[in-house]
Amino acid sequence: MPIRVVPLSSGFMLTSIVGAIVSGMYVYPINPSWGFTLILFFTIMLVASFISMTYAPLETKESLELRKK
């Protein structure tokens, strides 16, 4: 069974990068347990966006709708 991967937006990747940086610079020094948790969360988001970039289908929903017309 092939892996089905949803294409994610570039805003999702930008949010994960900025969130990890802000969590590392501002949250971690104040509260290490929350800082680590947020860094881990945003890192998982970043990995998900990399997987989406690599395995997402080239044809998106919009291009398929244009073909039907």
Distance bins in CASP14 RR format, pairs under 12 A and 6 or more apart:
PFRMAT RR
TARGET T0000
AUTHOR 0000-0000-0000
RMODE 2
METHOD distances of the structure
MODEL  1
2 55 0 0 0 0 1 0 0 0 0 0 0
2 57 0 0 0 0 1 0 0 0 0 0 0
3 51 0 0 0 0 1 0 0 0 0 0 0
3 52 0 0 0 0 0 1 0 0 0 0 0
3 54 0 0 0 0 0 1 0 0 0 0 0
3 55 1 0 0 1 0 0 0 0 0 0 0
3 56 0 0 0 0 0 1 0 0 0 0 0
3 57 0 0 0 0 0 1 0 0 0 0 0
4 51 0 0 0 0 0 1 0 0 0 0 0
4 52 0 0 0 0 0 1 0 0 0 0 0
4 55 0 0 0 0 1 0 0 0 0 0 0
4 56 0 0 0 0 1 0 0 0 0 0 0
4 57 0 0 0 0 1 0 0 0 0 0 0
5 48 0 0 0 0 1 0 0 0 0 0 0
5 49 0 0 0 0 0 1 0 0 0 0 0
5 50 0 0 0 0 0 1 0 0 0 0 0
5 51 1 0 0 1 0 0 0 0 0 0 0
5 52 1 0 1 0 0 0 0 0 0 0 0
5 53 0 0 0 0 1 0 0 0 0 0 0
5 54 0 0 0 0 1 0 0 0 0 0 0
5 55 1 0 1 0 0 0 0 0 0 0 0
5 56 1 0 1 0 0 0 0 0 0 0 0
5 57 1 0 0 1 0 0 0 0 0 0 0
5 58 0 0 0 0 0 1 0 0 0 0 0
6 12 0 0 0 0 0 1 0 0 0 0 0
6 48 0 0 0 0 1 0 0 0 0 0 0
6 49 0 0 0 0 0 1 0 0 0 0 0
6 51 0 0 0 0 1 0 0 0 0 0 0
6 52 1 0 0 1 0 0 0 0 0 0 0
6 53 0 0 0 0 0 1 0 0 0 0 0
6 55 0 0 0 0 1 0 0 0 0 0 0
6 56 1 0 0 1 0 0 0 0 0 0 0
6 57 0 0 0 0 1 0 0 0 0 0 0
6 60 0 0 0 0 0 1 0 0 0 0 0
6 61 0 0 0 0 0 1 0 0 0 0 0
7 13 0 0 0 0 0 1 0 0 0 0 0
7 48 0 0 0 0 0 1 0 0 0 0 0
7 49 0 0 0 0 1 0 0 0 0 0 0
7 51 0 0 0 0 0 1 0 0 0 0 0
7 52 1 0 1 0 0 0 0 0 0 0 0
7 53 0 0 0 0 1 0 0 0 0 0 0
7 54 0 0 0 0 0 1 0 0 0 0 0
7 55 0 0 0 0 1 0 0 0 0 0 0
7 56 1 1 0 0 0 0 0 0 0 0 0
7 57 1 0 0 1 0 0 0 0 0 0 0
7 58 0 0 0 0 1 0 0 0 0 0 0
7 59 0 0 0 0 1 0 0 0 0 0 0
7 60 1 0 0 1 0 0 0 0 0 0 0
7 61 0 0 0 0 1 0 0 0 0 0 0
7 62 0 0 0 0 0 1 0 0 0 0 0
7 63 0 0 0 0 0 1 0 0 0 0 0
8 14 0 0 0 0 0 1 0 0 0 0 0
8 15 0 0 0 0 0 1 0 0 0 0 0
8 16 0 0 0 0 1 0 0 0 0 0 0
8 45 0 0 0 0 1 0 0 0 0 0 0
8 46 0 0 0 0 0 1 0 0 0 0 0
8 47 0 0 0 0 0 1 0 0 0 0 0
8 48 1 0 0 1 0 0 0 0 0 0 0
8 49 1 0 1 0 0 0 0 0 0 0 0
8 50 0 0 0 0 1 0 0 0 0 0 0
8 51 0 0 0 0 1 0 0 0 0 0 0
8 52 1 0 1 0 0 0 0 0 0 0 0
8 53 0 0 0 0 1 0 0 0 0 0 0
8 54 0 0 0 0 0 1 0 0 0 0 0
8 55 0 0 0 0 0 1 0 0 0 0 0
8 56 1 0 0 1 0 0 0 0 0 0 0
8 60 0 0 0 0 0 1 0 0 0 0 0
9 15 0 0 0 0 1 0 0 0 0 0 0
9 16 0 0 0 0 0 1 0 0 0 0 0
9 45 0 0 0 0 0 1 0 0 0 0 0
9 48 0 0 0 0 0 1 0 0 0 0 0
9 49 0 0 0 0 1 0 0 0 0 0 0
9 52 0 0 0 0 1 0 0 0 0 0 0
9 53 0 0 0 0 0 1 0 0 0 0 0
9 56 0 0 0 0 0 1 0 0 0 0 0
9 60 0 0 0 0 0 1 0 0 0 0 0
10 16 0 0 0 0 0 1 0 0 0 0 0
10 17 0 0 0 0 0 1 0 0 0 0 0
10 49 0 0 0 0 1 0 0 0 0 0 0
10 52 0 0 0 0 0 1 0 0 0 0 0
10 53 0 0 0 0 1 0 0 0 0 0 0
11 17 0 0 0 0 1 0 0 0 0 0 0
11 18 0 0 0 0 1 0 0 0 0 0 0
11 19 0 0 0 0 0 1 0 0 0 0 0
11 45 0 0 0 0 0 1 0 0 0 0 0
11 46 0 0 0 0 0 1 0 0 0 0 0
11 49 0 0 0 0 1 0 0 0 0 0 0
11 52 0 0 0 0 0 1 0 0 0 0 0
12 18 0 0 0 0 0 1 0 0 0 0 0
12 19 0 0 0 0 0 1 0 0 0 0 0
12 42 0 0 0 0 0 1 0 0 0 0 0
12 44 0 0 0 0 0 1 0 0 0 0 0
12 45 1 0 0 1 0 0 0 0 0 0 0
12 46 0 0 0 0 1 0 0 0 0 0 0
12 47 0 0 0 0 0 1 0 0 0 0 0
12 48 1 0 0 1 0 0 0 0 0 0 0
12 49 1 0 1 0 0 0 0 0 0 0 0
12 50 0 0 0 0 0 1 0 0 0 0 0
12 51 0 0 0 0 0 1 0 0 0 0 0
12 52 1 0 0 1 0 0 0 0 0 0 0
12 53 0 0 0 0 0 1 0 0 0 0 0
12 56 0 0 0 0 0 1 0 0 0 0 0
13 19 0 0 0 0 0 1 0 0 0 0 0
13 20 0 0 0 0 0 1 0 0 0 0 0
13 42 0 0 0 0 0 1 0 0 0 0 0
13 45 0 0 0 0 1 0 0 0 0 0 0
13 46 1 0 0 1 0 0 0 0 0 0 0
13 47 0 0 0 0 0 1 0 0 0 0 0
13 48 0 0 0 0 1 0 0 0 0 0 0
13 49 1 0 1 0 0 0 0 0 0 0 0
13 50 0 0 0 0 1 0 0 0 0 0 0
13 51 0 0 0 0 0 1 0 0 0 0 0
13 52 0 0 0 0 1 0 0 0 0 0 0
13 53 1 0 0 1 0 0 0 0 0 0 0
14 20 0 0 0 0 0 1 0 0 0 0 0
14 21 0 0 0 0 0 1 0 0 0 0 0
14 42 0 0 0 0 0 1 0 0 0 0 0
14 45 0 0 0 0 0 1 0 0 0 0 0
14 46 0 0 0 0 0 1 0 0 0 0 0
14 49 0 0 0 0 1 0 0 0 0 0 0
15 21 0 0 0 0 0 1 0 0 0 0 0
15 22 0 0 0 0 0 1 0 0 0 0 0
15 23 0 0 0 0 0 1 0 0 0 0 0
15 41 0 0 0 0 0 1 0 0 0 0 0
15 42 1 0 0 1 0 0 0 0 0 0 0
15 45 1 0 0 1 0 0 0 0 0 0 0
15 46 0 0 0 0 1 0 0 0 0 0 0
15 48 0 0 0 0 0 1 0 0 0 0 0
15 49 0 0 0 0 1 0 0 0 0 0 0
16 22 0 0 0 0 0 1 0 0 0 0 0
16 23 0 0 0 0 0 1 0 0 0 0 0
16 38 0 0 0 0 0 1 0 0 0 0 0
16 39 0 0 0 0 0 1 0 0 0 0 0
16 40 0 0 0 0 0 1 0 0 0 0 0
16 41 0 0 0 0 1 0 0 0 0 0 0
16 42 1 0 1 0 0 0 0 0 0 0 0
16 43 1 0 0 1 0 0 0 0 0 0 0
16 44 0 0 0 0 1 0 0 0 0 0 0
16 45 1 1 0 0 0 0 0 0 0 0 0
16 46 1 0 1 0 0 0 0 0 0 0 0
16 47 0 0 0 0 1 0 0 0 0 0 0
16 48 1 0 0 1 0 0 0 0 0 0 0
16 49 1 0 0 1 0 0 0 0 0 0 0
16 50 0 0 0 0 1 0 0 0 0 0 0
16 52 0 0 0 0 0 1 0 0 0 0 0
17 23 0 0 0 0 0 1 0 0 0 0 0
17 24 0 0 0 0 0 1 0 0 0 0 0
17 39 0 0 0 0 0 1 0 0 0 0 0
17 42 1 0 0 1 0 0 0 0 0 0 0
17 43 0 0 0 0 1 0 0 0 0 0 0
17 45 0 0 0 0 1 0 0 0 0 0 0
17 46 1 0 0 1 0 0 0 0 0 0 0
17 47 0 0 0 0 0 1 0 0 0 0 0
17 49 0 0 0 0 1 0 0 0 0 0 0
17 50 0 0 0 0 0 1 0 0 0 0 0
18 24 0 0 0 0 0 1 0 0 0 0 0
18 25 0 0 0 0 0 1 0 0 0 0 0
18 26 0 0 0 0 0 1 0 0 0 0 0
18 38 0 0 0 0 0 1 0 0 0 0 0
18 42 0 0 0 0 1 0 0 0 0 0 0
18 45 0 0 0 0 0 1 0 0 0 0 0
18 46 0 0 0 0 0 1 0 0 0 0 0
19 25 0 0 0 0 1 0 0 0 0 0 0
19 26 0 0 0 0 1 0 0 0 0 0 0
19 27 0 0 0 0 1 0 0 0 0 0 0
19 28 0 0 0 0 0 1 0 0 0 0 0
19 35 0 0 0 0 0 1 0 0 0 0 0
19 38 1 0 0 1 0 0 0 0 0 0 0
19 39 0 0 0 0 1 0 0 0 0 0 0
19 40 0 0 0 0 0 1 0 0 0 0 0
19 41 0 0 0 0 1 0 0 0 0 0 0
19 42 1 0 1 0 0 0 0 0 0 0 0
19 43 0 0 0 0 1 0 0 0 0 0 0
19 44 0 0 0 0 0 1 0 0 0 0 0
19 45 0 0 0 0 1 0 0 0 0 0 0
19 46 0 0 0 0 1 0 0 0 0 0 0
20 26 0 0 0 0 0 1 0 0 0 0 0
20 27 0 0 0 0 0 1 0 0 0 0 0
20 28 0 0 0 0 0 1 0 0 0 0 0
20 35 0 0 0 0 0 1 0 0 0 0 0
20 36 0 0 0 0 0 1 0 0 0 0 0
20 37 0 0 0 0 0 1 0 0 0 0 0
20 38 1 0 0 1 0 0 0 0 0 0 0
20 39 1 0 1 0 0 0 0 0 0 0 0
20 40 0 0 0 0 1 0 0 0 0 0 0
20 41 0 0 0 0 1 0 0 0 0 0 0
20 42 1 1 0 0 0 0 0 0 0 0 0
20 43 1 0 1 0 0 0 0 0 0 0 0
20 44 0 0 0 0 1 0 0 0 0 0 0
20 45 0 0 0 0 1 0 0 0 0 0 0
20 46 1 0 0 1 0 0 0 0 0 0 0
20 47 0 0 0 0 0 1 0 0 0 0 0
20 49 0 0 0 0 0 1 0 0 0 0 0
21 27 0 0 0 0 0 1 0 0 0 0 0
21 28 0 0 0 0 0 1 0 0 0 0 0
21 35 0 0 0 0 0 1 0 0 0 0 0
21 38 0 0 0 0 0 1 0 0 0 0 0
21 39 0 0 0 0 1 0 0 0 0 0 0
21 42 0 0 0 0 1 0 0 0 0 0 0
21 43 0 0 0 0 0 1 0 0 0 0 0
21 46 0 0 0 0 0 1 0 0 0 0 0
22 28 0 0 0 0 1 0 0 0 0 0 0
22 29 0 0 0 0 0 1 0 0 0 0 0
22 30 0 0 0 0 0 1 0 0 0 0 0
22 35 0 0 0 0 1 0 0 0 0 0 0
22 38 0 0 0 0 1 0 0 0 0 0 0
22 39 0 0 0 0 1 0 0 0 0 0 0
22 42 0 0 0 0 1 0 0 0 0 0 0
23 29 0 0 0 0 0 1 0 0 0 0 0
23 30 0 0 0 0 0 1 0 0 0 0 0
23 31 0 0 0 0 0 1 0 0 0 0 0
23 32 0 0 0 0 0 1 0 0 0 0 0
23 33 0 0 0 0 0 1 0 0 0 0 0
23 34 0 0 0 0 1 0 0 0 0 0 0
23 35 1 0 1 0 0 0 0 0 0 0 0
23 36 0 0 0 0 1 0 0 0 0 0 0
23 37 0 0 0 0 1 0 0 0 0 0 0
23 38 1 1 0 0 0 0 0 0 0 0 0
23 39 1 0 1 0 0 0 0 0 0 0 0
23 40 0 0 0 0 1 0 0 0 0 0 0
23 41 0 0 0 0 1 0 0 0 0 0 0
23 42 1 0 0 1 0 0 0 0 0 0 0
23 43 0 0 0 0 1 0 0 0 0 0 0
23 45 0 0 0 0 0 1 0 0 0 0 0
23 46 0 0 0 0 0 1 0 0 0 0 0
24 30 0 0 0 0 0 1 0 0 0 0 0
24 31 0 0 0 0 0 1 0 0 0 0 0
24 32 0 0 0 0 0 1 0 0 0 0 0
24 34 0 0 0 0 0 1 0 0 0 0 0
24 35 1 0 0 1 0 0 0 0 0 0 0
24 36 0 0 0 0 1 0 0 0 0 0 0
24 37 0 0 0 0 0 1 0 0 0 0 0
24 38 1 0 0 1 0 0 0 0 0 0 0
24 39 1 0 1 0 0 0 0 0 0 0 0
24 40 0 0 0 0 0 1 0 0 0 0 0
24 41 0 0 0 0 0 1 0 0 0 0 0
24 42 0 0 0 0 1 0 0 0 0 0 0
24 43 0 0 0 0 0 1 0 0 0 0 0
25 35 0 0 0 0 0 1 0 0 0 0 0
25 38 0 0 0 0 0 1 0 0 0 0 0
25 39 0 0 0 0 0 1 0 0 0 0 0
26 34 0 0 0 0 0 1 0 0 0 0 0
26 35 0 0 0 0 1 0 0 0 0 0 0
26 38 0 0 0 0 1 0 0 0 0 0 0
26 39 0 0 0 0 0 1 0 0 0 0 0
27 33 0 0 0 0 1 0 0 0 0 0 0
27 34 1 0 1 0 0 0 0 0 0 0 0
27 35 1 0 1 0 0 0 0 0 0 0 0
27 36 0 0 0 0 1 0 0 0 0 0 0
27 37 0 0 0 0 1 0 0 0 0 0 0
27 38 1 0 1 0 0 0 0 0 0 0 0
27 39 0 0 0 0 1 0 0 0 0 0 0
27 40 0 0 0 0 0 1 0 0 0 0 0
27 41 0 0 0 0 0 1 0 0 0 0 0
27 42 0 0 0 0 0 1 0 0 0 0 0
28 34 0 0 0 0 1 0 0 0 0 0 0
28 35 1 0 1 0 0 0 0 0 0 0 0
28 36 1 0 0 1 0 0 0 0 0 0 0
28 37 0 0 0 0 1 0 0 0 0 0 0
28 38 0 0 0 0 1 0 0 0 0 0 0
28 39 1 0 0 1 0 0 0 0 0 0 0
28 40 0 0 0 0 0 1 0 0 0 0 0
28 42 0 0 0 0 0 1 0 0 0 0 0
29 35 0 0 0 0 1 0 0 0 0 0 0
29 36 0 0 0 0 0 1 0 0 0 0 0
30 38 0 0 0 0 0 1 0 0 0 0 0
31 37 0 0 0 0 1 0 0 0 0 0 0
31 38 0 0 0 0 1 0 0 0 0 0 0
31 39 0 0 0 0 0 1 0 0 0 0 0
32 38 0 0 0 0 0 1 0 0 0 0 0
32 39 0 0 0 0 0 1 0 0 0 0 0
33 39 0 0 0 0 0 1 0 0 0 0 0
33 40 0 0 0 0 0 1 0 0 0 0 0
34 40 0 0 0 0 0 1 0 0 0 0 0
34 41 0 0 0 0 0 1 0 0 0 0 0
35 41 0 0 0 0 1 0 0 0 0 0 0
35 42 0 0 0 0 1 0 0 0 0 0 0
35 43 0 0 0 0 0 1 0 0 0 0 0
36 42 0 0 0 0 0 1 0 0 0 0 0
36 43 0 0 0 0 0 1 0 0 0 0 0
37 43 0 0 0 0 0 1 0 0 0 0 0
37 44 0 0 0 0 0 1 0 0 0 0 0
38 44 0 0 0 0 0 1 0 0 0 0 0
38 45 0 0 0 0 0 1 0 0 0 0 0
39 45 0 0 0 0 0 1 0 0 0 0 0
39 46 0 0 0 0 0 1 0 0 0 0 0
40 46 0 0 0 0 0 1 0 0 0 0 0
40 47 0 0 0 0 0 1 0 0 0 0 0
41 47 0 0 0 0 0 1 0 0 0 0 0
41 48 0 0 0 0 0 1 0 0 0 0 0
42 48 0 0 0 0 0 1 0 0 0 0 0
42 49 0 0 0 0 0 1 0 0 0 0 0
43 49 0 0 0 0 0 1 0 0 0 0 0
43 50 0 0 0 0 0 1 0 0 0 0 0
44 50 0 0 0 0 0 1 0 0 0 0 0
44 51 0 0 0 0 0 1 0 0 0 0 0
45 51 0 0 0 0 0 1 0 0 0 0 0
45 52 0 0 0 0 0 1 0 0 0 0 0
46 52 0 0 0 0 0 1 0 0 0 0 0
46 53 0 0 0 0 0 1 0 0 0 0 0
47 53 0 0 0 0 0 1 0 0 0 0 0
47 54 0 0 0 0 0 1 0 0 0 0 0
48 54 0 0 0 0 0 1 0 0 0 0 0
48 55 0 0 0 0 0 1 0 0 0 0 0
48 56 0 0 0 0 0 1 0 0 0 0 0
49 55 0 0 0 0 0 1 0 0 0 0 0
49 56 0 0 0 0 0 1 0 0 0 0 0
50 56 0 0 0 0 0 1 0 0 0 0 0
52 60 0 0 0 0 0 1 0 0 0 0 0
57 63 0 0 0 0 1 0 0 0 0 0 0
57 64 0 0 0 0 1 0 0 0 0 0 0
58 64 0 0 0 0 0 1 0 0 0 0 0
59 65 0 0 0 0 0 1 0 0 0 0 0
59 66 0 0 0 0 0 1 0 0 0 0 0
59 67 0 0 0 0 1 0 0 0 0 0 0
60 66 0 0 0 0 1 0 0 0 0 0 0
60 67 0 0 0 0 0 1 0 0 0 0 0
61 67 0 0 0 0 0 1 0 0 0 0 0
61 68 0 0 0 0 0 1 0 0 0 0 0
62 68 0 0 0 0 0 1 0 0 0 0 0
62 69 0 0 0 0 0 1 0 0 0 0 0
63 69 0 0 0 0 0 1 0 0 0 0 0
END
